[in-house]
Amino acid sequence: MIGRLNHVGVATPSIEASVALYRDLLGATKAHAPFDLPAQGVRVCFVDLPNAQIELIEPLGDDSPIHGFLAKNPRGGQHHVCFEVEDVLAARDALRAKGATILGTGEPRIGAHGTPIIFVHPKDMGGVLVELMETPKANHESGAH
C-alpha cells in the first residue's frame, strides 16, 4: 500500500521566513510560489528537495486548523508526513479494516498537489499525522511530484 515519501508538512507562522531558512541555512534552491487553499484554511508553499518536498503550511483566516498547532508550537514545526498511494480509496478501506481512524468524513478531498488525499489519525500512527496522497503509478514511475 505505502509508496514513497512525497513531502513533510511543516506548519509555520510565516512562509516567507521559513523559505528563507531552507534557502539560507540549508541551501534549498527551488521554492514554489505560495498559494491559498481556502477549503483547507491554509496557505501553502512547496520547497523542492532532491528526493521529496517540504510543504510549508501557514494559517489562512481565523478558522484555519493550523492555528491550534501553532498555539502549541508558536515557532512552527513538523505537522505531517505524506506518503504516495496508487489508490487512496483502497488505502482508506484497508486502513479502516485494520482499525485505523481516518480523519474528517473519511472521504478524500483534493490536496495541494491537486490529487485526492486522506489523513490518518496520529493515535493510530505512532503519534504522527499521516497524509496519504493518490499518485497514479504512471506519475510515480516518471518521477512527477
C-alpha positions in Angstrom: 0.0 0.0 0.0 2.5 2.6 1.1 4.5 4.3 -1.6 7.4 6.8 -1.5 7.6 9.8 0.8 6.1 12.7 -1.1 6.6 15.5 1.4 6.9 16.5 5.0 4.4 19.2 6.1 5.8 21.9 8.3 3.4 24.4 10.0 4.8 27.9 10.1 3.7 31.3 11.3 5.5 32.8 8.2 6.1 31.0 4.9 8.5 33.8 3.8 10.6 33.3 7.0 10.6 29.5 6.5 11.6 29.7 2.8 14.5 32.0 3.9 15.5 29.4 6.4 15.5 26.5 3.9 17.3 28.7 1.3 19.9 30.5 3.5 20.7 27.8 6.1 20.2 24.6 4.1 20.8 25.7 0.6 17.5 24.9 -1.0 17.3 26.3 -4.5 13.7 25.9 -5.5 10.7 27.2 -3.6 7.4 27.5 -5.5 5.2 30.5 -5.2 2.9 30.3 -2.2 -0.8 29.8 -2.9 -4.0 29.7 -0.9 -6.2 26.6 -0.2 -9.3 28.3 1.3 -11.2 25.0 1.6 -8.5 23.8 4.0 -7.8 27.1 5.7 -4.1 27.2 4.7 -1.6 29.0 2.6 0.9 26.6 1.1 4.4 26.7 -0.4 6.5 23.7 -1.6 10.2 23.6 -1.3 11.8 21.1 -3.7 14.4 18.6 -2.4 16.3 16.0 -4.4 14.1 13.2 -3.2 10.9 14.8 -1.8 9.4 18.2 -0.9 8.8 20.3 2.2 5.3 21.6 2.3 5.2 24.9 4.3 1.7 25.5 5.8 0.6 28.8 7.1 -2.8 29.6 8.6 -5.2 31.3 6.2 -8.1 33.0 8.0 -9.4 32.7 11.5 -10.8 29.2 11.0 -7.5 27.6 10.0 -6.8 24.3 11.7 -3.1 25.3 11.8 -3.9 27.9 14.5 -4.3 25.2 17.1 -1.0 23.6 16.1 0.8 27.0 16.2 -0.8 27.8 19.6 1.1 24.7 21.0 4.2 25.3 18.8 4.5 29.0 18.2 7.6 28.8 16.1 6.1 26.1 14.0 7.2 22.5 13.4 6.6 19.2 11.7 2.9 18.8 11.1 2.6 15.7 9.0 4.3 13.3 6.6 2.8 12.4 3.2 3.1 9.1 1.5 2.0 8.3 -2.0 -0.5 5.5 -2.7 -1.9 4.3 -6.0 -5.5 4.2 -4.9 -6.5 6.4 -1.9 -9.9 4.7 -1.5 -8.3 1.2 -1.4 -5.8 2.5 1.1 -8.5 4.1 3.3 -10.6 0.9 3.2 -7.5 -1.3 4.1 -6.6 1.0 7.0 -10.1 1.1 8.3 -10.3 -2.7 8.1 -7.2 -2.8 10.3 -8.8 -0.4 12.9 -7.2 2.9 11.9 -9.2 6.1 12.1 -9.5 8.3 9.0 -9.9 12.0 9.9 -12.9 14.1 8.8 -15.7 12.4 6.9 -13.3 9.7 5.6 -14.0 10.8 2.1 -10.9 12.0 0.1 -10.6 15.7 -0.6 -8.3 17.4 -3.1 -5.0 18.3 -1.6 -2.3 20.9 -2.5 -1.0 18.8 -5.4 -4.5 18.6 -6.9 -4.9 14.9 -6.2 -7.2 13.1 -3.7 -5.9 12.9 -0.1 -6.9 11.5 3.3 -5.3 11.9 6.8 -4.9 9.0 9.3 -5.2 9.9 12.9 -1.9 10.2 14.8 -3.1 7.9 17.6 -3.1 5.0 15.1 0.2 6.0 13.5 2.6 6.2 16.5 1.8 9.8 17.2 2.4 11.1 13.6 -0.3 12.7 11.5 0.0 10.8 8.1 -1.4 12.0 4.8 -1.9 9.6 2.0 -1.9 11.1 -1.4 -3.2 9.3 -4.6 -0.4 9.3 -7.2 -1.2 7.0 -10.1 1.6 4.5 -10.9 2.4 6.3 -14.2 3.2 9.5 -12.3 5.3 7.7 -9.7 7.4 6.0 -12.4 8.0 9.2 -14.3 9.2 10.9 -11.1 6.5 13.5 -11.1 5.5 15.2 -7.9 
